[in-house]
Amino acid sequence: MIRTPLTRWFDLTTPVIGAPMAGVAGGELARAVSAGGGLGMIGVSGRHTPEFVTEQCAIPAASQDPFGVGLMIWTLADRPDLFDATVAAQPSLVSMSFGDPGPYVGPLHDAGIAVAAQVNTLADAARAVDAGVDVLVAQGTEAGGHTGQRALLPLLQEVLTLTDRPVVAAGGIATGAGMAAMLAAGAAGVWVGTALLSCTEGLNGAAARERVRAATGDETVLTRAFDVAEGIDWPVRWPGRALVNDFSRVWHGREDDLVQDEDARRLVVEGRSTGDPATAPIYAGEAVGLVTAERSATDVVRQLTADAEKALAAAAKLLG
């Protein structure tokens, strides 16, 4: 069994956290990750309702497994009800990311809830430490979804010099060998999202899961085009890594023109409603080429763990 400060804190049997991917990671996926010994997370965006938060949190809570909720700080000024619903659900961990976590750490600690924050720069990490965040998630640009510009390994190494709090690695981790590499580098755990994109418990549709399984790691793009098309006010510093599709091939890098083209923007909105992967965004990281089967998230977490244990044992032999 792999033991780290993260597993001891949350009473896990493996240091794996399921990324809170909005639109994919609901209660069923969170429960399946936790059933595998990790900590499943539920992703909440500004499009969700407090009722969604309550209903989805009730699913893993019924199994009495640890679980978490991921919130986007920049959405909460207009949607404080999402934060209130999250606190009321009493998750083990709340991820406060994409903004200043400072105003939220105190209320969460008062409610007995641990706080994590994804960080994409050293300045982000220092701010999270000053805010009293319990767990830092060093998220590299390899990650799917909205992310920063720095590669994971150098970012992780620098963040580890700033704090003795648990630091979790995120971005490009989809095998046990990759997980072992991050643990050997000093991470207390791994935060995996893309590896779970083809899981049967996800909220994403069959067409999206099929597209994920067909993709290679060369087929992602870090872009703002989808956010601009959908009229989502994501802060500019966090573009989204998604699978390349017909829409991104035309409009990536032309966001200023896209703002003026209603017909083009409508393609993405309609693609969302119909689940058309040619125009709708499918957020996925550079490890997507390693996701080739549709299976339970419980099995994914267990396989990651078993393979990581083998890789760590093999690495120890290098010292012989």
C-alpha positions as CSV (number, residue, x, y, z in Angstrom):
1,M,0.0,0.0,0.0
2,I,1.2,3.5,-0.8
3,R,1.1,5.8,2.2
4,T,1.5,9.6,2.0
5,P,0.4,12.5,4.0
6,L,-2.6,12.7,1.7
7,T,-3.8,9.1,2.3
8,R,-3.3,9.5,6.1
9,W,-5.3,12.8,6.2
10,F,-8.3,11.5,4.3
11,D,-8.0,7.8,5.3
12,L,-7.5,6.7,1.7
13,T,-5.9,3.5,0.4
14,T,-4.3,5.2,-2.5
15,P,-3.1,8.8,-3.1
16,V,-5.4,9.5,-6.1
17,I,-7.8,12.4,-6.3
18,G,-10.3,12.5,-9.2
19,A,-10.3,15.9,-10.8
20,P,-13.5,17.9,-10.4
21,M,-14.3,18.1,-14.1
22,A,-17.5,20.2,-14.5
23,G,-19.9,18.4,-16.9
24,V,-18.1,15.0,-16.3
25,A,-17.5,14.5,-12.7
26,G,-20.8,14.1,-10.9
27,G,-21.7,12.1,-7.8
28,E,-21.5,8.7,-9.5
29,L,-18.0,9.3,-10.8
30,A,-16.9,10.6,-7.4
31,R,-18.3,7.6,-5.7
32,A,-16.6,5.2,-8.1
33,V,-13.2,6.9,-7.6
34,S,-13.6,6.7,-3.8
35,A,-14.7,3.1,-4.1
36,G,-11.3,2.4,-5.7
37,G,-9.6,3.8,-2.6
38,G,-9.1,7.4,-3.8
39,L,-11.0,10.6,-3.2
40,G,-13.6,11.4,-5.8
41,M,-14.5,15.0,-6.6
42,I,-17.6,16.6,-8.0
43,G,-17.1,19.5,-10.5
44,V,-19.3,22.6,-10.2
45,S,-19.5,25.4,-12.7
46,G,-21.5,28.6,-12.8
47,R,-24.1,26.8,-15.0
48,H,-25.0,24.5,-12.1
49,T,-27.7,25.0,-9.4
50,P,-27.5,24.5,-5.7
51,E,-29.9,21.6,-6.2
52,F,-27.3,19.9,-8.5
53,V,-24.7,20.3,-5.8
54,T,-27.0,18.8,-3.1
55,E,-28.1,15.9,-5.3
56,Q,-24.7,15.0,-6.6
57,C,-23.0,15.2,-3.2
58,A,-25.7,12.9,-1.7
59,I,-24.5,10.1,-4.0
60,P,-21.0,9.5,-2.5
61,A,-22.2,10.6,0.9
62,A,-24.6,7.7,1.0
63,S,-21.6,5.3,0.7
64,Q,-19.9,7.1,3.6
65,D,-16.7,7.4,1.5
66,P,-14.6,10.6,1.5
67,F,-15.4,12.9,-1.4
68,G,-14.8,16.4,-2.5
69,V,-16.3,19.3,-4.5
70,G,-14.4,21.6,-6.9
71,L,-15.5,25.2,-7.2
72,M,-14.4,27.9,-9.6
73,I,-13.7,31.0,-7.6
74,W,-14.3,33.5,-10.4
75,T,-17.9,32.3,-10.7
76,L,-18.8,32.7,-7.0
77,A,-19.2,36.5,-6.9
78,D,-22.4,36.0,-8.8
79,R,-23.2,32.6,-7.5
80,P,-22.6,32.5,-3.7
81,D,-25.4,30.0,-3.5
82,L,-23.1,27.3,-4.9
83,F,-20.6,27.9,-2.1
84,D,-23.4,27.7,0.5
85,A,-24.7,24.5,-1.0
86,T,-21.3,23.0,-1.0
87,V,-20.6,23.8,2.7
88,A,-24.0,22.4,3.6
89,A,-23.2,19.1,1.8
90,Q,-20.2,18.6,4.2
91,P,-17.6,17.1,1.8
92,S,-14.2,16.0,3.1
93,L,-12.4,18.4,0.7
94,V,-13.3,21.5,-1.3
95,S,-11.1,22.7,-4.1
96,M,-11.1,26.5,-4.4
97,S,-9.4,27.3,-7.7
98,F,-9.0,29.9,-10.4
99,G,-8.9,32.9,-8.2
100,D,-8.0,34.0,-4.7
101,P,-9.0,31.3,-2.2
102,G,-8.4,33.6,0.8
103,P,-12.1,34.6,1.5
104,Y,-13.2,31.0,1.5
105,V,-10.7,29.2,3.6
106,G,-11.9,30.4,7.0
107,P,-15.6,29.5,6.4
108,L,-14.6,26.1,5.1
109,H,-12.3,25.4,8.0
110,D,-15.1,26.6,10.4
111,A,-17.3,24.0,8.8
112,G,-14.7,21.3,9.4
113,I,-13.8,21.0,5.7
114,A,-10.3,20.8,4.3
115,V,-9.4,23.1,1.5
116,A,-7.3,22.5,-1.7
117,A,-6.4,25.0,-4.4
118,Q,-5.0,24.4,-7.9
119,V,-2.0,26.5,-8.6
120,N,-0.4,27.3,-12.0
121,T,2.4,29.6,-11.0
122,L,4.6,30.3,-8.0
123,A,2.6,33.4,-7.3
124,D,-0.6,31.3,-7.1
125,A,1.2,28.8,-4.8
126,A,2.4,31.6,-2.5
127,R,-1.1,33.1,-2.3
128,A,-2.6,29.7,-1.5
129,V,-0.1,29.1,1.3
130,D,-0.7,32.6,2.8
131,A,-4.5,31.9,2.6
132,G,-4.1,28.8,4.7
133,V,-5.0,26.2,2.1
134,D,-4.4,22.7,3.3
135,V,-3.5,21.0,0.0
136,L,-1.9,22.6,-3.0
137,V,-2.5,21.1,-6.5
138,A,0.3,21.9,-8.8
139,Q,-1.5,21.8,-12.2
140,G,0.7,21.7,-15.3
141,T,-0.3,22.9,-18.7
142,E,-0.5,19.2,-19.8
143,A,-3.8,19.0,-18.0
144,G,-7.1,18.9,-19.7
145,G,-9.6,21.7,-19.1
146,H,-8.7,25.2,-18.0
147,T,-5.1,25.4,-17.0
148,G,-2.0,27.6,-17.0
149,Q,1.2,27.7,-19.1
150,R,3.8,25.9,-17.0
151,A,4.8,22.3,-17.4
152,L,4.0,20.1,-14.4
153,L,7.4,18.7,-13.3
154,P,9.3,22.0,-13.0
155,L,6.2,23.7,-11.4
156,L,5.8,20.8,-8.9
157,Q,9.5,21.0,-7.9
158,E,9.3,24.7,-7.3
159,V,6.0,24.5,-5.3
160,L,7.5,21.8,-3.1
161,T,10.2,24.3,-2.0
162,L,7.5,26.7,-0.8
163,T,5.6,24.6,1.7
164,D,5.6,21.5,3.8
165,R,1.9,21.1,3.2
166,P,0.8,18.2,0.9
167,V,1.3,19.0,-2.8
168,V,-0.6,17.0,-5.3
169,A,0.5,16.7,-9.0
170,A,-2.0,17.3,-11.8
171,G,-1.5,17.1,-15.6
172,G,-0.6,14.3,-17.9
173,I,-0.9,11.4,-15.4
174,A,-2.8,8.4,-16.8
175,T,-0.6,5.4,-15.9
176,G,0.8,3.9,-12.8
177,A,4.3,4.8,-14.0
178,G,3.3,8.4,-14.3
179,M,1.8,8.3,-10.9
180,A,5.0,6.7,-9.4
181,A,7.1,9.4,-11.1
182,M,5.2,12.2,-9.4
183,L,5.3,10.5,-6.0
184,A,9.1,10.0,-6.5
185,A,9.4,13.7,-7.3
186,G,7.8,14.5,-3.9
187,A,4.1,14.8,-4.6
188,A,1.8,13.6,-1.9
189,G,-0.7,12.3,-4.5
190,V,-1.9,12.7,-8.0
191,W,-5.0,14.5,-9.4
192,V,-6.3,12.7,-12.5
193,G,-9.0,13.8,-14.9
194,T,-8.3,12.8,-18.4
195,A,-7.7,9.2,-17.3
196,L,-11.4,9.2,-16.2
197,L,-12.9,10.7,-19.3
198,S,-14.0,7.3,-20.7
199,C,-15.5,6.0,-17.5
200,T,-19.0,4.6,-17.4
201,E,-20.0,6.8,-14.4
202,G,-19.2,10.1,-16.1
203,L,-21.8,12.7,-17.0
204,N,-20.4,13.0,-20.5
205,G,-22.1,11.3,-23.4
206,A,-21.2,8.2,-25.4
207,A,-20.0,10.2,-28.4
208,A,-17.6,12.2,-26.2
209,R,-16.2,9.1,-24.6
210,E,-15.7,7.5,-28.0
211,R,-13.9,10.5,-29.3
212,V,-11.6,10.4,-26.2
213,R,-10.7,6.8,-26.8
214,A,-9.9,7.6,-30.5
215,A,-7.7,10.6,-29.8
216,T,-3.9,10.7,-29.5
217,G,-1.8,12.9,-27.2
218,D,-0.9,15.1,-30.2
219,E,-4.5,16.1,-30.7
220,T,-5.1,18.7,-28.0
221,V,-5.0,22.5,-28.2
222,L,-4.8,25.1,-25.5
223,T,-7.3,27.7,-26.6
224,R,-9.9,30.3,-25.6
225,A,-11.9,29.8,-28.7
226,F,-14.6,27.6,-27.1
227,D,-15.1,30.0,-24.1
228,V,-15.4,32.9,-26.5
229,A,-17.9,31.1,-28.6
230,E,-20.0,30.2,-25.6
231,G,-19.8,33.6,-24.1
232,I,-18.2,32.3,-20.9
233,D,-16.2,34.9,-19.0
234,W,-13.2,32.6,-18.1
235,P,-10.3,34.8,-17.0
236,V,-7.9,35.1,-19.9
237,R,-5.0,33.6,-18.0
238,W,-6.7,30.2,-17.9
239,P,-7.4,28.9,-21.5
240,G,-8.8,25.4,-21.9
241,R,-7.0,22.4,-23.2
242,A,-9.4,20.4,-25.4
243,L,-9.3,17.9,-28.2
244,V,-8.7,19.5,-31.6
245,N,-11.9,19.5,-33.8
246,D,-13.3,21.2,-36.8
247,F,-14.2,24.3,-34.9
248,S,-10.8,24.8,-33.2
249,R,-8.9,24.3,-36.4
250,V,-10.7,27.3,-37.9
251,W,-11.0,29.6,-34.8
252,H,-8.1,28.9,-32.5
253,G,-6.0,32.1,-32.5
254,R,-8.8,34.1,-34.1
255,E,-10.8,34.8,-31.0
256,D,-11.1,38.6,-31.7
257,D,-12.8,37.7,-35.0
258,L,-14.9,35.1,-33.4
259,V,-16.5,37.6,-31.1
260,Q,-18.0,39.3,-34.1
261,D,-19.2,36.1,-35.8
262,E,-22.6,35.0,-34.4
263,D,-23.0,32.1,-36.8
264,A,-19.7,30.6,-35.8
265,R,-20.3,31.0,-32.1
266,R,-23.7,29.3,-32.6
267,L,-22.0,26.2,-33.9
268,V,-20.4,25.5,-30.5
269,V,-23.6,26.2,-28.6
270,E,-25.6,23.8,-30.9
271,G,-22.8,21.3,-30.7
272,R,-23.1,21.4,-26.9
273,S,-26.8,20.6,-27.1
274,T,-26.4,17.8,-29.6
275,G,-23.2,16.4,-28.3
276,D,-21.4,16.8,-31.7
277,P,-17.7,16.4,-31.1
278,A,-16.9,18.2,-34.4
279,T,-17.9,21.6,-32.8
280,A,-18.5,21.1,-29.1
281,P,-15.5,21.3,-26.8
282,I,-14.2,18.0,-25.3
283,Y,-11.7,19.1,-22.7
284,A,-8.9,16.6,-22.3
285,G,-5.2,16.6,-21.5
286,E,-2.1,15.4,-23.2
287,A,-2.4,12.0,-21.7
288,V,-5.6,11.3,-23.7
289,G,-3.8,8.9,-26.0
290,L,-3.4,6.5,-23.1
291,V,-7.2,6.3,-22.6
292,T,-8.3,3.5,-24.8
293,A,-11.1,1.6,-23.0
294,E,-14.4,2.3,-21.4
295,R,-14.5,1.0,-17.9
296,S,-15.4,1.9,-14.3
297,A,-13.5,4.6,-12.5
298,T,-13.1,2.2,-9.7
299,D,-11.1,-0.1,-12.0
300,V,-9.1,2.8,-13.3
301,V,-8.0,3.9,-9.9
302,R,-7.2,0.3,-8.8
303,Q,-5.1,-0.2,-11.9
304,L,-3.2,3.1,-11.5
305,T,-2.4,2.1,-7.9
306,A,-1.3,-1.5,-8.7
307,D,0.9,-0.3,-11.6
308,A,2.3,2.6,-9.5
309,E,3.3,0.1,-6.7
310,K,5.1,-2.0,-9.3
311,A,6.9,1.0,-10.7
312,L,8.0,2.2,-7.3
313,A,9.3,-1.3,-6.4
314,A,11.2,-1.4,-9.7
315,A,12.7,2.1,-9.1
316,A,13.9,1.0,-5.6
317,K,16.1,-1.6,-7.3
318,L,18.0,1.2,-9.1
319,L,19.7,1.7,-5.7
320,G,20.9,-1.9,-5.4
